[in-house]
């Protein structure tokens, strides 16, 4: 039996990334990612998952952020 908010087509779990993985993928320092999280900038605060002192970020949010970062870099070039 599926939870009420889960449809038959949407049975997959989203991959969660650590702050270090996000920083490496985007080419930033982990401190920058933590700053964005604390300031509720760039990353959607409703998507950030806090597990005790650990933070996880869904892959879809990382991909969205990568598009923004790439767009800003291209605009400044």
N, CA, C and O atoms as a MOPAC input file, in Angstrom:
PM7 MOZYME 1SCF
protein

 N      0.84000 1    -1.18000 1     0.00000 1
 C      0.00000 1     0.00000 1     0.00000 1
 C      0.89000 1     1.25000 1     0.00000 1
 O      1.86000 1     1.32100 1     0.75400 1
 N      0.56100 1     2.22500 1    -0.83900 1
 C      1.32400 1     3.45400 1    -0.96600 1
 C      0.77600 1     4.51900 1    -0.02900 1
 O     -0.42200 1     4.53400 1     0.25400 1
 N      1.64000 1     5.41600 1     0.45900 1
 C      1.14700 1     6.55500 1     1.23800 1
 C      0.18000 1     7.38200 1     0.39900 1
 O      0.21300 1     7.31300 1    -0.83000 1
 N     -0.66400 1     8.14800 1     1.03600 1
 C     -1.69100 1     8.91400 1     0.33500 1
 C     -1.13400 1     9.88400 1    -0.69400 1
 O     -1.76800 1    10.11800 1    -1.72300 1
 N      0.03700 1    10.45200 1    -0.43800 1
 C      0.57900 1    11.44900 1    -1.35400 1
 C      1.47900 1    10.85600 1    -2.43500 1
 O      2.14100 1    11.60200 1    -3.15700 1
 N      1.51600 1     9.53800 1    -2.55900 1
 C      2.38700 1     8.89700 1    -3.54100 1
 C      1.53800 1     8.14500 1    -4.57000 1
 O      0.70600 1     7.31200 1    -4.21000 1
 N      1.75600 1     8.44600 1    -5.84000 1
 C      1.01100 1     7.77600 1    -6.89300 1
 C      1.78900 1     6.55500 1    -7.37600 1
 O      2.96200 1     6.38100 1    -7.04500 1
 N      1.13100 1     5.72700 1    -8.15100 1
 C      1.77800 1     4.53000 1    -8.70700 1
 C      2.95900 1     4.90200 1    -9.59200 1
 O      3.96700 1     4.19600 1    -9.60600 1
 N      2.84600 1     6.02300 1   -10.34600 1
 C      3.90100 1     6.42300 1   -11.25900 1
 C      5.10700 1     6.99800 1   -10.51700 1
 O      6.21700 1     6.99600 1   -11.05000 1
 N      4.90500 1     7.48600 1    -9.30200 1
 C      5.95300 1     8.18900 1    -8.58000 1
 C      6.41300 1     7.38100 1    -7.36700 1
 O      6.26600 1     7.82100 1    -6.22700 1
 N      6.97000 1     6.19900 1    -7.62100 1
 C      7.40300 1     5.33600 1    -6.53300 1
 C      8.90100 1     5.41100 1    -6.27400 1
 O      9.41700 1     4.66700 1    -5.43900 1
 N      9.60300 1     6.28400 1    -6.96500 1
 C     11.05200 1     6.36600 1    -6.78500 1
 C     11.40100 1     7.39100 1    -5.70700 1
 O     10.69600 1     8.38200 1    -5.51600 1
 N     12.48000 1     7.13500 1    -5.02500 1
 C     12.98200 1     8.06800 1    -4.02700 1
 C     14.03900 1     8.95000 1    -4.67200 1
 O     14.83200 1     8.49100 1    -5.49300 1
 N     14.04100 1    10.20200 1    -4.29700 1
 C     15.01700 1    11.13000 1    -4.86100 1
 C     16.36700 1    10.97300 1    -4.16700 1
 O     16.43700 1    10.75300 1    -2.95800 1
 N     17.42400 1    11.08900 1    -4.94300 1
 C     18.78700 1    11.00500 1    -4.41800 1
 C     19.07900 1    12.26900 1    -3.62100 1
 O     18.78300 1    13.37500 1    -4.07400 1
 N     19.65700 1    12.10700 1    -2.43500 1
 C     20.02900 1    13.23600 1    -1.59500 1
 C     21.53300 1    13.40500 1    -1.60200 1
 O     22.27500 1    12.42700 1    -1.50800 1
 N     21.98400 1    14.64300 1    -1.71400 1
 C     23.40800 1    14.94500 1    -1.78200 1
 C     23.84700 1    15.61200 1    -0.48400 1
 O     23.08100 1    16.34000 1     0.14600 1
 N     25.09400 1    15.35100 1    -0.09600 1
 C     25.68100 1    16.04300 1     1.04900 1
 C     26.13900 1    17.42400 1     0.59200 1
 O     26.24100 1    17.68700 1    -0.60600 1
 N     26.41200 1    18.29700 1     1.54700 1
 C     26.90500 1    19.63500 1     1.22600 1
 C     28.23400 1    19.53300 1     0.47400 1
 O     28.47500 1    20.29200 1    -0.46500 1
 N     29.08400 1    18.60800 1     0.87900 1
 C     30.37500 1    18.43500 1     0.20700 1
 C     30.18100 1    18.01700 1    -1.25400 1
 O     30.88000 1    18.51200 1    -2.13800 1
 N     29.24200 1    17.11500 1    -1.50900 1
 C     28.97600 1    16.68900 1    -2.87900 1
 C     28.46200 1    17.84900 1    -3.72700 1
 O     28.86900 1    18.01800 1    -4.87600 1
 N     27.56600 1    18.64200 1    -3.14900 1
 C     27.01800 1    19.79700 1    -3.86900 1
 C     28.12900 1    20.79700 1    -4.18400 1
 O     28.22600 1    21.29800 1    -5.30400 1
 N     28.96700 1    21.08300 1    -3.18200 1
 C     30.05700 1    22.03900 1    -3.37600 1
 C     31.02400 1    21.56300 1    -4.46200 1
 O     31.44500 1    22.34900 1    -5.31100 1
 N     31.36500 1    20.30300 1    -4.43100 1
 C     32.27800 1    19.74200 1    -5.44100 1
 C     31.65200 1    19.82300 1    -6.82700 1
 O     32.31400 1    20.22200 1    -7.78400 1
 N     30.39400 1    19.45100 1    -6.94000 1
 C     29.69600 1    19.45400 1    -8.23200 1
 C     29.61100 1    20.85900 1    -8.81700 1
 O     29.79000 1    21.04800 1   -10.02000 1
 N     29.33700 1    21.85000 1    -7.95900 1
 C     29.16900 1    23.21800 1    -8.43500 1
 C     30.48700 1    23.99900 1    -8.50600 1
 O     30.54100 1    25.07800 1    -9.09600 1
 N     31.55000 1    23.44900 1    -7.90000 1
 C     32.84000 1    24.11900 1    -7.91200 1
 C     32.95500 1    25.22600 1    -6.87800 1
 O     33.68700 1    26.19500 1    -7.08500 1
 N     32.23800 1    25.09300 1    -5.76400 1
 C     32.28400 1    26.06500 1    -4.68400 1
 C     32.85700 1    25.43200 1    -3.43300 1
 O     33.03400 1    24.21600 1    -3.35900 1
 N     33.14400 1    26.26800 1    -2.45600 1
 C     33.59900 1    25.83100 1    -1.14600 1
 C     32.37500 1    25.36900 1    -0.33900 1
 O     31.28100 1    25.90100 1    -0.52800 1
 N     32.54600 1    24.39500 1     0.54900 1
 C     31.42000 1    23.94500 1     1.37400 1
 C     30.87300 1    25.08800 1     2.22600 1
 O     29.67400 1    25.14100 1     2.50000 1
 N     31.74900 1    26.00100 1     2.64600 1
 C     31.30200 1    27.15500 1     3.43000 1
 C     30.29100 1    28.00100 1     2.67600 1
 O     29.35700 1    28.53900 1     3.27100 1
 N     30.47500 1    28.12000 1     1.36700 1
 C     29.52900 1    28.88100 1     0.53800 1
 C     28.16300 1    28.21900 1     0.54800 1
 O     27.14300 1    28.89500 1     0.68100 1
 N     28.13600 1    26.90900 1     0.40900 1
 C     26.86200 1    26.17600 1     0.39700 1
 C     26.17100 1    26.32200 1     1.75100 1
 O     24.96700 1    26.57100 1     1.80600 1
 N     26.92600 1    26.17000 1     2.85000 1
 C     26.34500 1    26.35200 1     4.18400 1
 C     25.82300 1    27.77900 1     4.36800 1
 O     24.78800 1    27.98400 1     5.00100 1
 N     26.53200 1    28.75800 1     3.82000 1
 C     26.09300 1    30.14700 1     3.91700 1
 C     24.77700 1    30.34300 1     3.17600 1
 O     23.86300 1    30.99200 1     3.68600 1
 N     24.67900 1    29.78000 1     1.96600 1
 C     23.43000 1    29.86900 1     1.21300 1
 C     22.27000 1    29.24700 1     1.99200 1
 O     21.15600 1    29.77000 1     1.99100 1
 N     22.54800 1    28.12400 1     2.65600 1
 C     21.50500 1    27.44700 1     3.42600 1
 C     21.07900 1    28.32000 1     4.60400 1
 O     19.88400 1    28.50900 1     4.83200 1
 N     22.04000 1    28.85000 1     5.35100 1
 C     21.70500 1    29.64500 1     6.53800 1
 C     21.01300 1    30.95900 1     6.17300 1
 O     20.15000 1    31.43400 1     6.91200 1
 N     21.39000 1    31.54200 1     5.04000 1
 C     20.78800 1    32.80400 1     4.59500 1
 C     19.51900 1    32.58200 1     3.76500 1
 O     18.85800 1    33.53600 1     3.35300 1
 N     19.19200 1    31.30800 1     3.52700 1
 C     18.02500 1    30.94000 1     2.70800 1
 C     18.09800 1    31.60200 1     1.33300 1
 O     17.10800 1    32.11200 1     0.80700 1
 N     19.31000 1    31.57500 1     0.77200 1
 C     19.58100 1    32.11300 1    -0.56400 1
 C     19.87500 1    30.97200 1    -1.51300 1
 O     20.38200 1    29.92800 1    -1.10100 1
 N     19.57100 1    31.16000 1    -2.73800 1
 C     19.90600 1    30.22900 1    -3.82000 1
 C     19.19000 1    28.88700 1    -3.68800 1
 O     18.57100 1    28.41900 1    -4.64400 1
 N     19.26800 1    28.27000 1    -2.52400 1
 C     18.62800 1    26.97100 1    -2.30600 1
 C     17.25500 1    27.17400 1    -1.67500 1
 O     17.10400 1    27.99900 1    -0.77400 1
 N     16.25600 1    26.43100 1    -2.13900 1
 C     14.91100 1    26.51200 1    -1.58300 1
 C     14.92500 1    25.90000 1    -0.18300 1
 O     15.15900 1    24.69900 1    -0.04900 1
 N     14.67900 1    26.70100 1     0.87200 1
 C     14.75700 1    26.18300 1     2.23900 1
 C     13.74200 1    25.07800 1     2.53600 1
 O     13.93500 1    24.29100 1     3.46200 1
 N     12.66400 1    25.01800 1     1.75600 1
 C     11.66900 1    23.96200 1     1.98400 1
 C     12.15100 1    22.60900 1     1.47600 1
 O     11.56800 1    21.57700 1     1.80900 1
 N     13.21300 1    22.60700 1     0.67000 1
 C     13.73400 1    21.35500 1     0.11200 1
 C     14.92400 1    20.80000 1     0.88700 1
 O     15.28500 1    19.63600 1     0.71400 1
 N     15.53900 1    21.62200 1     1.74100 1
 C     16.71200 1    21.20000 1     2.50200 1
 C     16.27400 1    20.25700 1     3.61700 1
 O     15.30600 1    20.52500 1     4.32800 1
 N     16.99400 1    19.16100 1     3.75700 1
 C     16.66300 1    18.16200 1     4.76900 1
 C     17.75200 1    18.17300 1     5.83700 1
 O     18.93300 1    17.99700 1     5.53800 1
 N     17.33600 1    18.38100 1     7.08400 1
 C     18.26200 1    18.39500 1     8.21900 1
 C     18.09600 1    17.09600 1     8.99200 1
 O     17.00200 1    16.77300 1     9.45300 1
 N     19.18000 1    16.36000 1     9.12900 1
 C     19.19900 1    15.10600 1     9.88600 1
 C     20.19100 1    15.28900 1    11.02900 1
 O     21.36900 1    14.95800 1    10.89300 1
 N     19.72000 1    15.81000 1    12.14200 1
 C     20.63000 1    16.15300 1    13.22800 1
 C     21.52200 1    17.28600 1    12.75100 1
 O     21.03000 1    18.33300 1    12.33200 1
 N     22.82400 1    17.08000 1    12.81300 1
 C     23.75600 1    18.10800 1    12.35100 1
 C     24.09000 1    17.97000 1    10.86500 1
 O     24.82800 1    18.78700 1    10.31500 1
 N     23.55700 1    16.95600 1    10.22900 1
 C     23.82700 1    16.74100 1     8.80100 1
 C     22.76300 1    17.40100 1     7.93900 1
 O     21.60600 1    17.53200 1     8.33900 1
 N     23.17600 1    17.80800 1     6.76100 1
 C     22.27600 1    18.46200 1     5.81500 1
 C     22.30500 1    17.66800 1     4.51700 1
 O     23.37100 1    17.26700 1     4.04800 1
 N     21.13700 1    17.44700 1     3.94400 1
 C     21.04400 1    16.77100 1     2.64800 1
 C     20.19900 1    17.62000 1     1.71200 1
 O     19.22900 1    18.25800 1     2.12200 1
 N     20.59400 1    17.60900 1     0.44500 1
 C     19.94100 1    18.42500 1    -0.57000 1
 C     19.50100 1    17.51300 1    -1.70800 1
 O     20.31500 1    16.76200 1    -2.24600 1
 N     18.21500 1    17.56700 1    -2.08400 1
 C     17.74400 1    16.71500 1    -3.16900 1
 C     18.42900 1    17.02500 1    -4.49900 1
 O     18.77000 1    18.17100 1    -4.79300 1
 N     18.61600 1    15.99000 1    -5.27900 1
 C     19.29100 1    16.13900 1    -6.57600 1
 C     18.57700 1    17.15400 1    -7.46400 1
 O     19.23600 1    17.92100 1    -8.16600 1
 N     17.25500 1    17.17400 1    -7.44900 1
 C     16.51700 1    18.12200 1    -8.28900 1
 C     16.84300 1    19.56800 1    -7.91000 1
 O     16.87800 1    20.44000 1    -8.77700 1
 N     17.07800 1    19.82400 1    -6.63300 1
 C     17.43900 1    21.16900 1    -6.19000 1
 C     18.85900 1    21.50900 1    -6.62900 1
 O     19.13600 1    22.65500 1    -6.98100 1
 N     19.75100 1    20.54400 1    -6.61300 1
 C     21.12900 1    20.75900 1    -7.07800 1
 C     21.12200 1    21.07000 1    -8.57600 1
 O     21.82900 1    21.96900 1    -9.03000 1
 N     20.32900 1    20.33100 1    -9.33400 1
 C     20.24800 1    20.56900 1   -10.77500 1
 C     19.65300 1    21.94300 1   -11.07600 1
 O     20.10400 1    22.62400 1   -11.99600 1
 N     18.64500 1    22.35300 1   -10.31000 1
 C     18.05200 1    23.67700 1   -10.48100 1
 C     19.09900 1    24.75400 1   -10.19200 1
 O     19.22900 1    25.72300 1   -10.94000 1
 N     19.83100 1    24.57500 1    -9.11700 1
 C     20.86700 1    25.52200 1    -8.73000 1
 C     21.98700 1    25.56300 1    -9.76700 1
 O     22.51000 1    26.63600 1   -10.06600 1
 N     22.35400 1    24.42800 1   -10.31100 1
 C     23.40700 1    24.37300 1   -11.33500 1
 C     23.00200 1    25.19600 1   -12.55500 1
 O     23.84300 1    25.85600 1   -13.16500 1
 N     21.73000 1    25.16100 1   -12.91000 1
 C     21.24200 1    25.96500 1   -14.03000 1
 C     21.36000 1    27.44800 1   -13.75800 1
 O     21.71000 1    28.21800 1   -14.65300 1
 N     21.07100 1    27.86400 1   -12.52100 1
 C     21.18100 1    29.27500 1   -12.13900 1
 C     22.64300 1    29.71500 1   -12.16900 1
 O     22.96800 1    30.76400 1   -12.72600 1
 N     23.51600 1    28.91800 1   -11.57500 1
 C     24.94600 1    29.24600 1   -11.51600 1
 C     25.51900 1    29.32400 1   -12.92800 1
 O     26.26500 1    30.25100 1   -13.24400 1
 N     25.17700 1    28.36500 1   -13.77300 1
 C     25.68000 1    28.34700 1   -15.15300 1
 C     25.19800 1    29.59100 1   -15.90400 1
 O     25.96200 1    30.20800 1   -16.64800 1
 N     23.93500 1    29.95300 1   -15.70700 1
 C     23.38500 1    31.13500 1   -16.36100 1
 C     24.09100 1    32.40500 1   -15.94100 1
 O     24.36400 1    33.26800 1   -16.77500 1
 N     24.39700 1    32.53300 1   -14.63800 1
 C     25.10400 1    33.71600 1   -14.15300 1
 C     26.52000 1    33.77800 1   -14.69100 1
 O     27.01300 1    34.85300 1   -15.03000 1
 N     27.18200 1    32.61400 1   -14.77100 1
 C     28.54900 1    32.59000 1   -15.29000 1
 C     28.58100 1    32.97400 1   -16.76600 1
 O     29.47100 1    33.70600 1   -17.20100 1
 N     27.60800 1    32.48000 1   -17.53600 1
 C     27.55000 1    32.80100 1   -18.95900 1
 C     27.22900 1    34.27200 1   -19.16900 1
 O     27.74500 1    34.88500 1   -20.10400 1
 N     26.38300 1    34.85400 1   -18.31500 1
 C     26.01600 1    36.25000 1   -18.45200 1
 C     27.17400 1    37.17600 1   -18.14300 1
 O     27.27000 1    38.26700 1   -18.70600 1
 N     28.06300 1    36.74400 1   -17.24200 1
 C     29.19200 1    37.60600 1   -16.86600 1
 C     30.38200 1    37.45100 1   -17.81700 1
 O     31.33900 1    38.22200 1   -17.74000 1
 N     30.33100 1    36.46400 1   -18.70900 1
 C     31.46200 1    36.22500 1   -19.62000 1
 C     31.43600 1    37.13700 1   -20.82200 1
 O     32.31800 1    37.05800 1   -21.67700 1

